[in-house]
Amino acid sequence: MLFEIEVSAELNSPFEFNRVFDLLSDPLPVKQVYTSNLTGQDTWCDVVGWDESGPCQAFAVLSEDSGDGVILLLYGGQEGIRLKPSIITEDWDLSSTNQWGEPCLMLDKNTVYTE
């Protein structure tokens, strides 16, 4: 199934992104993912989708990527996804220096995440 992600560079996402993915499975809700934080260290991170009204559901799905084969795609709302280290207990906030936005994440297909 072809799926388009189009994210504009707004308050959450650092850059615009428009790409079509070939999904290999049904998307599943995701709440946490084991990935790099802002300092490049791998850690558990909370993840949400982001749209004009704030946090929304984020999803994980296996997808074909022409350069990397099968990947784990994490995506969210119209303004991408937002992440923070799971040890940080603050609310989701665009002004927080502990959090960051991405249009989506294309990770190794074996990346661990929780629903």
Secondary structure, DSSP 8 states (H G I E B T S, - for coil): -EEEEEE--SSS-SS-EEEEEEE-S--EEESEEEEE-TTS-EEEEEEEEEETTEEE-EEEEEEEETTTEEEEEEE-BTTBEEEEETT------TT-TT-EEES-EEEETT--EE-
